[in-house]
């Protein structure tokens, strides 16, 4: 299973803090959101899907793990993960209101 973080249009709710940084780079307490995500999921970030304006900067700042194939766990980069978190069952999406929070795509379904 590989962990991929994605940014959705919810980054706009965090402006001006997200003009020049990814939502997952925002700090909450002493840690960034991405630090909380990796600690509580136990997974390194294998991929980042971000807005085009920050894609080049993100690629420089965030060396990501090697793509391992298999299933992909897509997690919203705005997620405030405060406790251990396991992926949803295969083929399942978690929604919070109208926002996608997480999605587990079986390897055969992923066209990344």
N, CA, C and O atoms as a Tinker XYZ file with bonds, in Angstrom:
   448  protein
     1  N      0.861000   -1.177000    0.000000    73     2
     2  CA     0.000000    0.000000    0.000000    64     1     3
     3  C      0.901000    1.232000    0.000000    63     2     4     5
     4  O      1.850000    1.328000    0.778000    81     3
     5  N      0.587000    2.154000   -0.875000    73     3     6
     6  CA     1.330000    3.417000   -0.895000    64     5     7
     7  C      0.391000    4.552000   -0.520000    63     6     8     9
     8  O     -0.793000    4.538000   -0.853000    81     7
     9  N      0.946000    5.532000    0.180000    73     7    10
    10  CA     0.189000    6.691000    0.626000    64     9    11
    11  C      0.444000    7.853000   -0.325000    63    10    12    13
    12  O      1.592000    8.208000   -0.594000    81    11
    13  N     -0.625000    8.434000   -0.825000    73    11    14
    14  CA    -0.532000    9.602000   -1.702000    64    13    15
    15  C     -1.379000   10.723000   -1.098000    63    14    16    17
    16  O     -2.539000   10.513000   -0.745000    81    15
    17  N     -0.795000   11.903000   -0.985000    73    15    18
    18  CA    -1.524000   13.065000   -0.496000    64    17    19
    19  C     -1.997000   13.894000   -1.678000    63    18    20    21
    20  O     -1.269000   14.063000   -2.656000    81    19
    21  N     -3.208000   14.409000   -1.589000    73    19    22
    22  CA    -3.721000   15.275000   -2.648000    64    21    23
    23  C     -4.258000   16.560000   -2.049000    63    22    24    25
    24  O     -4.770000   16.587000   -0.930000    81    23
    25  N     -4.127000   17.621000   -2.824000    73    23    26
    26  CA    -4.717000   18.900000   -2.451000    64    25    27
    27  C     -5.992000   19.097000   -3.246000    63    26    28    29
    28  O     -6.011000   18.905000   -4.461000    81    27
    29  N     -7.032000   19.470000   -2.572000    73    27    30
    30  CA    -8.268000   19.811000   -3.273000    64    29    31
    31  C     -8.461000   21.329000   -3.188000    63    30    32    33
    32  O     -7.591000   22.046000   -2.693000    81    31
    33  N     -9.586000   21.802000   -3.666000    73    31    34
    34  CA    -9.819000   23.245000   -3.663000    64    33    35
    35  C    -10.015000   23.815000   -2.273000    63    34    36    37
    36  O    -10.143000   25.030000   -2.120000    81    35
    37  N    -10.040000   22.974000   -1.267000    73    35    38
    38  CA   -10.152000   23.446000    0.106000    64    37    39
    39  C     -8.951000   24.261000    0.560000    63    38    40    41
    40  O     -9.012000   24.940000    1.586000    81    39
    41  N     -7.847000   24.198000   -0.207000    73    39    42
    42  CA    -6.683000   25.023000    0.157000    64    41    43
    43  C     -7.065000   26.499000    0.177000    63    42    44    45
    44  O     -6.450000   27.298000    0.883000    81    43
    45  N     -8.089000   26.857000   -0.607000    73    43    46
    46  CA    -8.524000   28.264000   -0.649000    64    45    47
    47  C     -9.069000   28.738000    0.693000    63    46    48    49
    48  O     -8.993000   29.923000    1.017000    81    47
    49  N     -9.614000   27.815000    1.465000    73    47    50
    50  CA   -10.126000   28.184000    2.791000    64    49    51
    51  C     -8.990000   28.530000    3.739000    63    50    52    53
    52  O     -9.229000   29.111000    4.798000    81    51
    53  N     -7.764000   28.184000    3.381000    73    51    54
    54  CA    -6.607000   28.409000    4.234000    64    53    55
    55  C     -5.729000   29.560000    3.742000    63    54    56    57
    56  O     -4.632000   29.775000    4.258000    81    55
    57  N     -6.215000   30.298000    2.744000    73    55    58
    58  CA    -5.475000   31.456000    2.256000    64    57    59
    59  C     -5.468000   32.534000    3.327000    63    58    60    61
    60  O     -6.450000   32.634000    4.064000    81    59
    61  N     -4.468000   33.317000    3.458000    73    59    62
    62  CA    -3.267000   33.452000    2.644000    64    61    63
    63  C     -2.132000   32.490000    3.028000    63    62    64    65
    64  O     -1.058000   32.528000    2.429000    81    63
    65  N     -2.372000   31.629000    4.026000    73    63    66
    66  CA    -1.307000   30.722000    4.472000    64    65    67
    67  C     -0.855000   29.751000    3.383000    63    66    68    69
    68  O      0.280000   29.277000    3.410000    81    67
    69  N     -1.727000   29.456000    2.435000    73    67    70
    70  CA    -1.392000   28.471000    1.403000    64    69    71
    71  C     -1.027000   29.098000    0.053000    63    70    72    73
    72  O     -1.007000   28.401000   -0.961000    81    71
    73  N     -0.744000   30.382000    0.029000    73    71    74
    74  CA    -0.321000   30.985000   -1.240000    64    73    75
    75  C      0.967000   30.336000   -1.730000    63    74    76    77
    76  O      1.071000   29.969000   -2.901000    81    75
    77  N      1.935000   30.195000   -0.857000    73    75    78
    78  CA     3.266000   29.734000   -1.261000    64    77    79
    79  C      3.662000   28.398000   -0.654000    63    78    80    81
    80  O      4.816000   27.987000   -0.774000    81    79
    81  N      2.741000   27.720000   -0.014000    73    79    82
    82  CA     3.059000   26.413000    0.551000    64    81    83
    83  C      1.862000   25.489000    0.393000    63    82    84    85
    84  O      0.723000   25.923000    0.218000    81    83
    85  N      2.158000   24.221000    0.462000    73    83    86
    86  CA     1.111000   23.206000    0.378000    64    85    87
    87  C      0.319000   23.179000    1.675000    63    86    88    89
    88  O      0.830000   23.548000    2.732000    81    87
    89  N     -0.909000   22.748000    1.588000    73    87    90
    90  CA    -1.732000   22.647000    2.792000    64    89    91
    91  C     -1.086000   21.708000    3.811000    63    90    92    93
    92  O     -1.168000   21.964000    5.012000    81    91
    93  N     -0.454000   20.641000    3.363000    73    91    94
    94  CA     0.151000   19.680000    4.291000    64    93    95
    95  C      1.400000   20.237000    4.968000    63    94    96    97
    96  O      1.909000   19.626000    5.908000    81    95
    97  N      1.904000   21.382000    4.513000    73    95    98
    98  CA     3.068000   21.999000    5.138000    64    97    99
    99  C      2.687000   22.967000    6.268000    63    98   100   101
   100  O      3.559000   23.492000    6.961000    81    99
   101  N      1.399000   23.196000    6.447000    73    99   102
   102  CA     0.963000   24.081000    7.518000    64   101   103
   103  C      1.238000   23.430000    8.861000    63   102   104   105
   104  O      1.151000   22.212000    9.013000    81   103
   105  N      1.567000   24.264000    9.822000    73   103   106
   106  CA     1.871000   23.764000   11.161000    64   105   107
   107  C      0.629000   23.802000   12.038000    63   106   108   109
   108  O     -0.198000   24.711000   11.960000    81   107
   109  N      0.537000   22.788000   12.864000    73   107   110
   110  CA    -0.485000   22.727000   13.897000    64   109   111
   111  C      0.250000   22.282000   15.155000    63   110   112   113
   112  O      0.580000   21.107000   15.316000    81   111
   113  N      0.498000   23.233000   16.038000    73   111   114
   114  CA     1.363000   22.936000   17.167000    64   113   115
   115  C      2.803000   22.888000   16.688000    63   114   116   117
   116  O      3.234000   23.762000   15.937000    81   115
   117  N      3.541000   21.892000   17.107000    73   115   118
   118  CA     4.952000   21.813000   16.727000    64   117   119
   119  C      5.187000   21.073000   15.422000    63   118   120   121
   120  O      6.282000   21.134000   14.864000    81   119
   121  N      4.168000   20.375000   14.929000    73   119   122
   122  CA     4.318000   19.552000   13.725000    64   121   123
   123  C      3.558000   20.136000   12.542000    63   122   124   125
   124  O      2.583000   20.870000   12.700000    81   123
   125  N      4.035000   19.787000   11.358000    73   123   126
   126  CA     3.276000   20.079000   10.141000    64   125   127
   127  C      2.202000   19.001000    9.985000    63   126   128   129
   128  O      2.312000   17.924000   10.572000    81   127
   129  N      1.183000   19.284000    9.209000    73   127   130
   130  CA     0.132000   18.292000    8.977000    64   129   131
   131  C      0.714000   17.008000    8.396000    63   130   132   133
   132  O      0.300000   15.914000    8.780000    81   131
   133  N      1.675000   17.128000    7.470000    73   131   134
   134  CA     2.265000   15.937000    6.868000    64   133   135
   135  C      3.013000   15.098000    7.904000    63   134   136   137
   136  O      3.023000   13.871000    7.803000    81   135
   137  N      3.634000   15.727000    8.888000    73   135   138
   138  CA     4.311000   14.984000    9.949000    64   137   139
   139  C      3.304000   14.173000   10.763000    63   138   140   141
   140  O      3.559000   13.020000   11.110000    81   139
   141  N      2.171000   14.779000   11.060000    73   139   142
   142  CA     1.123000   14.080000   11.795000    64   141   143
   143  C      0.578000   12.915000   10.967000    63   142   144   145
   144  O      0.321000   11.836000   11.500000    81   143
   145  N      0.404000   13.136000    9.675000    73   143   146
   146  CA    -0.124000   12.095000    8.793000    64   145   147
   147  C      0.826000   10.899000    8.752000    63   146   148   149
   148  O      0.396000    9.762000    8.944000    81   147
   149  N      2.109000   11.144000    8.503000    73   147   150
   150  CA     3.049000   10.023000    8.384000    64   149   151
   151  C      3.220000    9.304000    9.723000    63   150   152   153
   152  O      3.358000    8.081000    9.746000    81   151
   153  N      3.215000   10.029000   10.824000    73   151   154
   154  CA     3.372000    9.391000   12.137000    64   153   155
   155  C      2.179000    8.493000   12.461000    63   154   156   157
   156  O      2.357000    7.371000   12.935000    81   155
   157  N      0.967000    8.981000   12.207000    73   155   158
   158  CA    -0.224000    8.233000   12.612000    64   157   159
   159  C     -0.683000    7.185000   11.601000    63   158   160   161
   160  O     -1.472000    6.304000   11.942000    81   159
   161  N     -0.203000    7.270000   10.372000    73   159   162
   162  CA    -0.533000    6.221000    9.396000    64   161   163
   163  C      0.570000    5.169000    9.311000    63   162   164   165
   164  O      0.331000    4.042000    8.879000    81   163
   165  N      1.782000    5.548000    9.727000    73   163   166
   166  CA     2.905000    4.620000    9.632000    64   165   167
   167  C      3.390000    4.425000    8.205000    63   166   168   169
   168  O      4.097000    3.460000    7.915000    81   167
   169  N      3.018000    5.330000    7.315000    73   167   170
   170  CA     3.357000    5.219000    5.896000    64   169   171
   171  C      4.163000    6.435000    5.443000    63   170   172   173
   172  O      3.836000    7.561000    5.818000    81   171
   173  N      5.212000    6.226000    4.641000    73   171   174
   174  CA     5.854000    7.376000    4.005000    64   173   175
   175  C      4.978000    7.879000    2.861000    63   174   176   177
   176  O      4.180000    7.123000    2.306000    81   175
   177  N      5.124000    9.122000    2.520000    73   175   178
   178  CA     4.363000    9.670000    1.396000    64   177   179
   179  C      5.022000    9.219000    0.101000    63   178   180   181
   180  O      6.187000    9.521000   -0.157000    81   179
   181  N      4.261000    8.490000   -0.709000    73   179   182
   182  CA     4.789000    7.967000   -1.970000    64   181   183
   183  C      4.550000    8.931000   -3.129000    63   182   184   185
   184  O      5.329000    8.965000   -4.082000    81   183
   185  N      3.488000    9.703000   -3.048000    73   183   186
   186  CA     3.159000   10.650000   -4.121000    64   185   187
   187  C      2.457000   11.865000   -3.556000    63   186   188   189
   188  O      1.793000   11.805000   -2.521000    81   187
   189  N      2.624000   12.979000   -4.271000    73   187   190
   190  CA     1.910000   14.209000   -3.952000    64   189   191
   191  C      1.170000   14.672000   -5.194000    63   190   192   193
   192  O      1.746000   14.733000   -6.280000    81   191
   193  N     -0.084000   14.992000   -5.037000    73   191   194
   194  CA    -0.870000   15.575000   -6.123000    64   193   195
   195  C     -1.270000   16.967000   -5.662000    63   194   196   197
   196  O     -2.118000   17.126000   -4.784000    81   195
   197  N     -0.653000   17.967000   -6.262000    73   195   198
   198  CA    -0.826000   19.343000   -5.807000    64   197   199
   199  C     -1.230000   20.233000   -6.965000    63   198   200   201
   200  O     -1.214000   19.818000   -8.124000    81   199
   201  N     -1.593000   21.468000   -6.633000    73   199   202
   202  CA    -1.981000   22.417000   -7.692000    64   201   203
   203  C     -0.773000   22.741000   -8.569000    63   202   204   205
   204  O      0.358000   22.768000   -8.085000    81   203
   205  N     -1.008000   22.983000   -9.844000    73   203   206
   206  CA     0.086000   23.206000  -10.792000    64   205   207
   207  C      1.032000   24.343000  -10.395000    63   206   208   209
   208  O      2.231000   24.265000  -10.666000    81   207
   209  N      0.515000   25.390000   -9.763000    73   207   210
   210  CA     1.360000   26.528000   -9.404000    64   209   211
   211  C      2.471000   26.152000   -8.427000    63   210   212   213
   212  O      3.504000   26.821000   -8.388000    81   211
   213  N      2.278000   25.101000   -7.644000    73   211   214
   214  CA     3.282000   24.696000   -6.659000    64   213   215
   215  C      3.934000   23.350000   -6.964000    63   214   216   217
   216  O      4.728000   22.855000   -6.164000    81   215
   217  N      3.614000   22.759000   -8.098000    73   215   218
   218  CA     4.122000   21.420000   -8.406000    64   217   219
   219  C      5.647000   21.366000   -8.459000    63   218   220   221
   220  O      6.246000   20.448000   -7.899000    81   219
   221  N      6.283000   22.327000   -9.117000    73   219   222
   222  CA     7.749000   22.309000   -9.238000    64   221   223
   223  C      8.405000   22.508000   -7.876000    63   222   224   225
   224  O      9.359000   21.807000   -7.541000    81   223
   225  N      7.908000   23.449000   -7.097000    73   223   226
   226  CA     8.467000   23.698000   -5.766000    64   225   227
   227  C      8.255000   22.486000   -4.866000    63   226   228   229
   228  O      9.141000   22.135000   -4.087000    81   227
   229  N      7.097000   21.845000   -4.962000    73   227   230
   230  CA     6.820000   20.671000   -4.135000    64   229   231
   231  C      7.761000   19.530000   -4.489000    63   230   232   233
   232  O      8.224000   18.813000   -3.602000    81   231
   233  N      8.048000   19.352000   -5.773000    73   231   234
   234  CA     8.954000   18.282000   -6.195000    64   233   235
   235  C     10.361000   18.497000   -5.636000    63   234   236   237
   236  O     11.052000   17.531000   -5.313000    81   235
   237  N     10.787000   19.753000   -5.519000    73   235   238
   238  CA    12.102000   20.052000   -4.949000    64   237   239
   239  C     12.125000   19.846000   -3.439000    63   238   240   241
   240  O     13.086000   19.300000   -2.897000    81   239
   241  N     11.070000   20.281000   -2.767000    73   239   242
   242  CA    11.033000   20.221000   -1.301000    64   241   243
   243  C     10.672000   18.852000   -0.759000    63   242   244   245
   244  O     11.034000   18.515000    0.368000    81   243
   245  N      9.964000   18.062000   -1.547000    73   243   246
   246  CA     9.422000   16.806000   -1.057000    64   245   247
   247  C      9.893000   15.624000   -1.883000    63   246   248   249
   248  O      9.176000   15.183000   -2.781000    81   247
   249  N     11.074000   15.102000   -1.606000    73   247   250
   250  CA    11.428000   13.844000   -2.273000    64   249   251
   251  C     10.496000   12.766000   -1.726000    63   250   252   253
   252  O     10.431000   12.554000   -0.515000    81   251
   253  N      9.795000   12.102000   -2.593000    73   251   254
   254  CA     8.819000   11.112000   -2.143000    64   253   255
   255  C      9.375000    9.707000   -2.313000    63   254   256   257
   256  O     10.328000    9.487000   -3.061000    81   255
   257  N      8.774000    8.773000   -1.618000    73   255   258
   258  CA     9.214000    7.382000   -1.654000    64   257   259
   259  C      8.987000    6.786000   -3.048000    63   258   260   261
   260  O      8.225000    7.319000   -3.854000    81   259
   261  N      9.648000    5.703000   -3.296000    73   259   262
   262  CA     9.502000    5.005000   -4.572000    64   261   263
   263  C      8.104000    4.403000   -4.670000    63   262   264   265
   264  O      7.566000    3.887000   -3.690000    81   263
   265  N      7.535000    4.477000   -5.847000    73   263   266
   266  CA     6.221000    3.895000   -6.091000    64   265   267
   267  C      6.327000    2.378000   -5.951000    63   266   268   269
   268  O      7.074000    1.730000   -6.684000    81   267
   269  N      5.581000    1.824000   -5.016000    73   267   270
   270  CA     5.639000    0.388000   -4.757000    64   269   271
   271  C      4.581000   -0.393000   -5.516000    63   270   272   273
   272  O      4.539000   -1.620000   -5.427000    81   271
   273  N      3.735000    0.287000   -6.254000    73   271   274
   274  CA     2.655000   -0.408000   -6.933000    64   273   275
   275  C      1.613000   -0.856000   -5.924000    63   274   276   277
   276  O      1.604000   -0.392000   -4.785000    81   275
   277  N      0.753000   -1.740000   -6.333000    73   275   278
   278  CA    -0.271000   -2.235000   -5.425000    64   277   279
   279  C     -1.327000   -1.184000   -5.151000    63   278   280   281
   280  O     -1.554000   -0.277000   -5.952000    81   279
   281  N     -1.962000   -1.325000   -4.012000    73   279   282
   282  CA    -3.052000   -0.427000   -3.639000    64   281   283
   283  C     -2.527000    0.969000   -3.312000    63   282   284   285
   284  O     -1.385000    1.139000   -2.885000    81   283
   285  N     -3.386000    1.956000   -3.522000    73   283   286
   286  CA    -3.049000    3.342000   -3.213000    64   285   287
   287  C     -4.069000    3.902000   -2.247000    63   286   288   289
   288  O     -5.276000    3.745000   -2.426000    81   287
   289  N     -3.561000    4.556000   -1.223000    73   287   290
   290  CA    -4.383000    5.233000   -0.231000    64   289   291
   291  C     -4.226000    6.721000   -0.480000    63   290   292   293
   292  O     -3.180000    7.299000   -0.184000    81   291
   293  N     -5.265000    7.344000   -1.024000    73   291   294
   294  CA    -5.272000    8.785000   -1.255000    64   293   295
   295  C     -5.843000    9.461000   -0.012000    63   294   296   297
   296  O     -6.929000    9.114000    0.454000    81   295
   297  N     -5.097000   10.431000    0.518000    73   295   298
   298  CA    -5.517000   11.123000    1.727000    64   297   299
   299  C     -5.434000   12.622000    1.482000    63   298   300   301
   300  O     -4.435000   13.118000    0.963000    81   299
   301  N     -6.472000   13.331000    1.853000    73   299   302
   302  CA    -6.510000   14.771000    1.683000    64   301   303
   303  C     -5.384000   15.403000    2.497000    63   302   304   305
   304  O     -5.225000   15.102000    3.680000    81   303
   305  N     -4.609000   16.274000    1.869000    73   303   306
   306  CA    -3.456000   16.870000    2.546000    64   305   307
   307  C     -3.858000   17.853000    3.647000    63   306   308   309
   308  O     -3.011000   18.278000    4.432000    81   307
   309  N     -5.131000   18.214000    3.710000    73   307   310
   310  CA    -5.613000   19.083000    4.788000    64   309   311
   311  C     -6.040000   18.289000    6.015000    63   310   312   313
   312  O     -6.492000   18.872000    7.001000    81   311
   313  N     -5.904000   16.967000    5.967000    73   311   314
   314  CA    -6.375000   16.118000    7.061000    64   313   315
   315  C     -5.625000   16.413000    8.354000    63   314   316   317
   316  O     -4.396000   16.471000    8.369000    81   315
   317  N     -6.360000   16.595000    9.417000    73   315   318
   318  CA    -5.784000   16.776000   10.744000    64   317   319
   319  C     -5.865000   15.414000   11.431000    63   318   320   321
   320  O     -6.878000   15.074000   12.042000    81   319
   321  N     -4.801000   14.655000   11.324000    73   319   322
   322  CA    -4.768000   13.300000   11.881000    64   321   323
   323  C     -4.190000   13.379000   13.290000    63   322   324   325
   324  O     -3.043000   13.787000   13.475000    81   323
   325  N     -4.983000   12.989000   14.276000    73   323   326
   326  CA    -4.554000   13.122000   15.668000    64   325   327
   327  C     -4.410000   11.781000   16.382000    63   326   328   329
   328  O     -4.023000   11.736000   17.550000    81   327
   329  N     -4.714000   10.706000   15.693000    73   327   330
   330  CA    -4.574000    9.371000   16.276000    64   329   331
   331  C     -4.281000    8.378000   15.177000    63   330   332   333
   332  O     -4.355000    8.709000   13.994000    81   331
   333  N     -3.946000    7.156000   15.564000    73   331   334
   334  CA    -3.615000    6.144000   14.566000    64   333   335
   335  C     -4.751000    6.010000   13.562000    63   334   336   337
   336  O     -5.930000    6.040000   13.913000    81   335
   337  N     -4.356000    5.861000   12.304000    73   335   338
   338  CA    -5.327000    5.842000   11.219000    64   337   339
   339  C     -4.968000    4.736000   10.239000    63   338   340   341
   340  O     -3.829000    4.648000    9.781000    81   339
   341  N     -5.928000    3.909000    9.926000    73   339   342
   342  CA    -5.769000    2.862000    8.912000    64   341   343
   343  C     -6.571000    3.273000    7.683000    63   342   344   345
   344  O     -7.534000    4.031000    7.796000    81   343
   345  N     -6.181000    2.777000    6.509000    73   343   346
   346  CA    -6.914000    3.155000    5.301000    64   345   347
   347  C     -8.332000    2.596000    5.315000    63   346   348   349
   348  O     -8.615000    1.610000    5.996000    81   347
   349  N     -9.212000    3.231000    4.560000    73   347   350
   350  CA   -10.555000    2.671000    4.431000    64   349   351
   351  C    -10.484000    1.340000    3.686000    63   350   352   353
   352  O     -9.481000    1.069000    3.025000    81   351
   353  N    -11.508000    0.510000    3.771000    73   351   354
   354  CA   -11.512000   -0.739000    3.006000    64   353   355
   355  C    -11.359000   -0.463000    1.504000    63   354   356   357
   356  O    -11.734000    0.607000    1.025000    81   355
   357  N    -10.819000   -1.412000    0.784000    73   355   358
   358  CA   -10.593000   -1.255000   -0.660000    64   357   359
   359  C    -11.879000   -0.845000   -1.371000    63   358   360   361
   360  O    -12.949000   -1.404000   -1.133000    81   359
   361  N    -11.746000    0.139000   -2.244000    73   359   362
   362  CA   -12.882000    0.620000   -3.016000    64   361   363
   363  C    -13.798000    1.560000   -2.256000    63   362   364   365
   364  O    -14.884000    1.884000   -2.736000    81   363
   365  N    -13.380000    2.004000   -1.077000    73   363   366
   366  CA   -14.207000    2.853000   -0.228000    64   365   367
   367  C    -13.643000    4.265000   -0.167000    63   366   368   369
   368  O    -12.428000    4.460000   -0.148000    81   367
   369  N    -14.535000    5.243000   -0.136000    73   367   370
   370  CA   -14.141000    6.645000    0.029000    64   369   371
   371  C    -14.738000    7.165000    1.327000    63   370   372   373
   372  O    -15.876000    6.847000    1.674000    81   371
   373  N    -13.956000    7.969000    2.039000    73   371   374
   374  CA   -14.454000    8.659000    3.226000    64   373   375
   375  C    -14.712000   10.106000    2.838000    63   374   376   377
   376  O    -13.852000   10.769000    2.256000    81   375
   377  N    -15.898000   10.587000    3.163000    73   375   378
   378  CA   -16.281000   11.959000    2.875000    64   377   379
   379  C    -16.546000   12.693000    4.186000    63   378   380   381
   380  O    -17.049000   12.110000    5.147000    81   379
   381  N    -16.205000   13.968000    4.212000    73   379   382
   382  CA   -16.580000   14.850000    5.310000    64   381   383
   383  C    -17.370000   15.973000    4.655000    63   382   384   385
   384  O    -16.806000   16.847000    3.998000    81   383
   385  N    -18.664000   15.934000    4.842000    73   383   386
   386  CA   -19.525000   16.859000    4.109000    64   385   387
   387  C    -19.413000   16.552000    2.631000    63   386   388   389
   388  O    -19.641000   15.418000    2.210000    81   387
   389  N    -19.062000   17.560000    1.836000    73   387   390
   390  CA   -18.877000   17.367000    0.395000    64   389   391
   391  C    -17.423000   17.152000    0.017000    63   390   392   393
   392  O    -17.110000   17.037000   -1.168000    81   391
   393  N    -16.520000   17.093000    1.001000    73   391   394
   394  CA   -15.089000   16.975000    0.730000    64   393   395
   395  C    -14.630000   15.525000    0.846000    63   394   396   397
   396  O    -15.024000   14.803000    1.762000    81   395
   397  N    -13.787000   15.114000   -0.103000    73   395   398
   398  CA   -13.178000   13.793000   -0.055000    64   397   399
   399  C    -12.058000   13.821000    0.974000    63   398   400   401
   400  O    -11.146000   14.641000    0.873000    81   399
   401  N    -12.116000   12.934000    1.965000    73   399   402
   402  CA   -11.086000   12.856000    3.002000    64   401   403
   403  C    -10.071000   11.771000    2.673000    63   402   404   405
   404  O     -8.868000   11.989000    2.817000    81   403
   405  N    -10.534000   10.614000    2.236000    73   403   406
   406  CA    -9.634000    9.503000    1.936000    64   405   407
   407  C    -10.306000    8.551000    0.954000    63   406   408   409
   408  O    -11.531000    8.476000    0.863000    81   407
   409  N     -9.471000    7.832000    0.228000    73   407   410
   410  CA    -9.942000    6.886000   -0.772000    64   409   411
   411  C     -8.928000    5.766000   -0.873000    63   410   412   413
   412  O     -7.726000    6.023000   -0.938000    81   411
   413  N     -9.395000    4.531000   -0.889000    73   411   414
   414  CA    -8.517000    3.374000   -1.044000    64   413   415
   415  C     -8.809000    2.763000   -2.414000    63   414   416   417
   416  O     -9.883000    2.211000   -2.656000    81   415
   417  N     -7.827000    2.878000   -3.296000    73   415   418
   418  CA    -7.966000    2.340000   -4.645000    64   417   419
   419  C     -7.159000    1.053000   -4.779000    63   418   420   421
   420  O     -5.949000    1.055000   -4.553000    81   419
   421  N     -7.823000   -0.049000   -5.147000    73   419   422
   422  CA    -7.064000   -1.274000   -5.412000    64   421   423
   423  C     -6.093000   -1.041000   -6.567000    63   422   424   425
   424  O     -6.367000   -0.231000   -7.453000    81   423
   425  N     -4.976000   -1.736000   -6.564000    73   423   426
   426  CA    -3.935000   -1.539000   -7.573000    64   425   427
   427  C     -4.453000   -1.607000   -8.994000    63   426   428   429
   428  O     -4.004000   -0.835000   -9.841000    81   427
   429  N     -5.368000   -2.490000   -9.284000    73   427   430
   430  CA    -5.888000   -2.629000  -10.642000    64   429   431
   431  C     -6.710000   -1.414000  -11.072000    63   430   432   433
   432  O     -6.848000   -1.157000  -12.268000    81   431
   433  N     -7.255000   -0.665000  -10.114000    73   431   434
   434  CA    -8.077000    0.501000  -10.437000    64   433   435
   435  C     -7.282000    1.773000  -10.605000    63   434   436   437
   436  O     -7.793000    2.763000  -11.129000    81   435
   437  N     -6.024000    1.759000  -10.160000    73   435   438
   438  CA    -5.221000    2.993000  -10.129000    64   437   439
   439  C     -4.534000    3.223000  -11.468000    63   438   440   441
   440  O     -3.897000    2.318000  -12.006000    81   439
   441  N     -4.660000    4.409000  -11.997000    73   439   442
   442  CA    -4.009000    4.791000  -13.254000    64   441   443
   443  C     -3.071000    5.954000  -13.029000    63   442   444   445
   444  O     -2.630000    6.575000  -13.996000    81   443
   445  N     -2.738000    6.285000  -11.728000    73   443   446
   446  CA    -1.944000    7.348000  -11.216000    64   445   447
   447  C     -1.195000    8.194000  -12.121000    63   446   448
   448  O     -0.508000    9.115000  -11.679000    81   447
